Amino acid sequence: MHRKKFVEILSILPLSGSMLKLSELNIFKKLSEGPARMPILFLGHGSPMNAIEENEFVKGFRTIAKILPIPKAILCISAHWETKGTFVTAMSKPKTIHDFGGFPKELYNIQYSAPGNPQLASEIKSTIKKTNVGLDNNWGLDHGAWSVIKHLYPKANIPVIQMSLDHSKDAKYHYELSKELNFLRDKGILIIGSGNMVHNLGMVAWDKLNAPEYGYDWCLEARAKMNKYILDNNHGPLINYSLQGKEFQLAIPSPEHYLPLLYVLALKDKNEKTTLFNDKVLAGSLSMTSVLIG
């Protein structure tokens, strides 16, 4: 790596201990030089307001984008598209879906006009054997996708397609299904899972929204255990999350925000580096922890 490029990377690194550490520069060097195999991301997307607010989490997304190879396209598995069966968006111009309520008008005015990629959708359909993948021309990009991808690629010049979550299947099914997406990493496709590892809206401490890193004991414990399993490459307990005790039961009252993490972990090669960033809890019962692999 040229000295100038090295200095540029140093300049974008946040100094916060919750963000990326200088000790991780070895992974930045590898990524910035353009690996043959694309990295993979799980992004804790949090509130839709992260699409328009300036905070440490969106800064974290932008920091990661600066050291990623430019993908040919993006496949996003979002918590906010659940279906019976598995589908991929196949339109050439996906619409921006504002799938939320009660937020400022400014948020509803956002249009993320990234193109789709019908050819990629068809390739995924023909390659996956575990299930019959349907081609969808009605969905578009929900906020689990565009609210974070807009910080990675604000020019909306990278094609984006989404894959739905089959709500009738268990975690092991999703983990195994994701392995069939492995070929995409060698084709320049960036795979992003978007959700939140700890996501219990029913227990949010609304009076603590602005309290720095306020988390219930069970939230902190679940986050710590998940992080350790991820870093230890120990996916068994994460797949069998319902057997991991009360902390996990409270952290994952429903699976849709958690399952995108399993899609990303399933694609990890044995010796790949894993880096956590945006690793903070919010409002008692939410974790913004994100994961870079590769």
N, C-alpha and C positions, 0 to 999 in steps of 0.2 A: 504494500500500500504506500502511495506517495505521502510524504510528510504533510503536505497541504491538506490532503483528504483526511488524514488522521486528526489534524487540528480542527477541521470542520466538524468532525464527529464529536470531539471533546467539547466543542462550544455549545452543542445542543443538549448535552446531558444535564438533567436537573440535578441539583445537589441534595434534594430530599432523600432521606434514608428509605422512604417507602417506594422510591422509584428505582430506575436502573442504577447499578453500582459501577464505579470505574473498573472494578475487578472483572466486569463482564466484557471488557473491550475486545477480548479475543474472539468472542462471538460476533461483535460488530465488524471486525476485520473480515471474517469469513463471509458474512452477508454482503458487505459492501463490494466485495470483489466478484459477486455474482455467481453463486453456487449453481451447479447443474440441477439441483433439486430444490424446489421452492420450500421455504419455511411454512409453518402453519401457525394460526393464531386462535386463541379464545379471548374474546373481549367482553369484559363486564360492562354492559352498556348502560345500566342504571336508568335514571329518569330520562324521558324524551327531551327534557330541557337541556341535557348535555349537548344537544344539537346546536343550540344557540348561545349557551353560556360559555364563559371563559373561566376554566377552573383547572386544577392540577390533573384531572383525569383526561380531559381533552388534550392537554399538553402532553400527557403520556402517550396518547394515540398518535399525535403528530411526531413525537420523538421516534417512535417505532417506525413510522412511515419513512423517515429520512434514512434509515439503514436497511430497508427492505429492497430486494431487487424489484424492478418494475414488472408486474405480472402481465400476462397476455389477457387474462380474465380473472374474475373472482367468483367463487362459489361460496355462498353464505348459507349457513344453517342457523336460522333465527328461532328464538323462543316463541315468536309471535305468529308463526304459521303452522298450525296443527290441523291435520287432516286424517281421514280414514284411508289408509294407503299412503304411498309415497309419490310425491309429484315434484317436478322441476319446472320452473318458469321457462317458457319457450318463445316468448314474444320478442320482437326486435327492439321495441321501445317500451320497457316496463314503466308503469305509472308509479308515482310517489304516493304511498298509502299513509294517511294520517289516522292511524288506528289507536286513537286515544281521545280523551275528552277533558274539558275543563282547563285547558292551557291557554296561554296568550295567543292572540291572533298572529303574531310574528312567527310562531312555530308552525301554524297551519299554512302560512304563505310559502314555506320552503318547498322547492321542487328540486329533487336530485335527479337530473336528467341523464344518468348514465345509460348507455345502450345495453340491450340484452345480447344474448349469443345463442340463437336457435340451434346452431350446429353443435355447440358444446352440450346443450340440453339433450339433443338426439344421441350424441356419443355416450353420455352418461346412461341414458335409457337402454342403449344397446349393450353396454358393458356390464351393468349390474345384473346378476343372476339370482340374487337372494329373493327379489320381489319384482313384480311388474311395475316399473316406474312410469307414471303418467306424465304426459306433456301438458302443462297448464298455460292457458292464454288469458287468464282472468285476474290473477293475483297482482303481481308487480313487486315493488320493494316496500316492505313494511318498516316501521321505525327501528326494529331490531337490527336491520341492515343499514338503511341510509343514515341514521343518526350517528353511527360510528364511522362508516365508510367515508362519509363526507369529510371527516377530519384526516383520514389517510390520503384520500385523493379528491381534494376540493374542486378540481376542474371537471370532475365527473366524466373523465375520458377513458376509463377502464371499463370494459363490459362487465356487467354483474348479473348473475342468475341466482335464484334461491332454490333450496331443497327443503321440502316440508318435513315435519315430524309426524310420524304415524302414531297417533295417541292411543292406539289399541295394542301397541307392542311394548315389551319391557326393556330395561336398560341394556341387557345383554344383547338383545336383538339389534338395537341401534349401534352398539359398539361393533358388532360383527358386520353390520351393513356398511359402516363407514370404511372398513378395511378394503372394500371393493372400489373405493374412491382413490386408492393409493396411486394408481397410474397417472392421475392428474398432476401430482407433484412434479413429475418428470416432463410435463408438457407446459410448464410455465404458468400453471393455474394456482392462484392463492386461495387456499381454503380457510374460511373464517367461521368459527362458531361464535354466536352472539347470544348471551344470556346473563345470568349471575349465579355464581356458585352457591351463595347463601341468599335466598330470596323469599322472605316471609312478610308480605305486605300487610297481612292481618295483625302483625305485632310491631309494626313500625312505631317508633317513639317520635311522633310528629313534633313534639316540643324540643327534640334534640337534633333536629335537622342540621343545625349550624354548629353543633358541638363537635369538636375535632375527635375523630375516631371513637365515637361512643358506640359500644356494642354490649349486648347482654352477654352474660357468661357463656351461655350455650352457643351463641353466635361466634364468639372468639374461639371457643374450643373446637367447634366444627370447622371453622376457617383454618385453624392451625393443623388439625388432622388432615384436612384435604390437601393443604399445601405440602405436608410431609409425604403423603402418598404420591402426589404428583412428582415431587422432586426425587423420590426414591424409585420412581418408575414401577410403583406397586398399584396396579390398576384394579386388582381383584376387589378390594374393599370399596373402591369408588363405583364399580359396576354393581356390587351388592350393597348399595348405600342404605337400603331399607333395613339392613341387619346390623347397622353400626351404632345403634343406641339412640337415646332421646335427642341428643344434640343434632344428629343428622336428620331425624324425623322433623324437628322444628326448623332446621335449615332448608329442608326440601319438602314442604307440605304438598306440593304438586311438582311433577318432574320437568315441565316444559323449559324452565330457565336453566336447569341443570344438564339436561341431555346434550346440548350443543358442546359442552365440555368433553363429554365422552367421544363425540365424533372427532374431536381434535386429538385426544390422547390415543385413540385407536390407530392413528396414522403415524405415531412416533416410531422412528427407527431406534434400535437398541442403544446405539452409542451417541445419539443426538443430544445436544445441550438443551436444557429447559431453563427458562428465565421467567420469573414472576415480576410483574410490574403493576402499578396502580393498586398495590396490595393494602387496601384500607377497608375498614367497615364504616357503615353510615347508619345513623338513626336507629341503632340498636340491633336491627335484624337484616341488614343488607351487606353484602361484600362486593366491592368493585374489583377484586383481584382478577388480573388478566394474565395470560400465559403465551409466551413465545417459544416455539420449538423449532430448532433448525439452526 
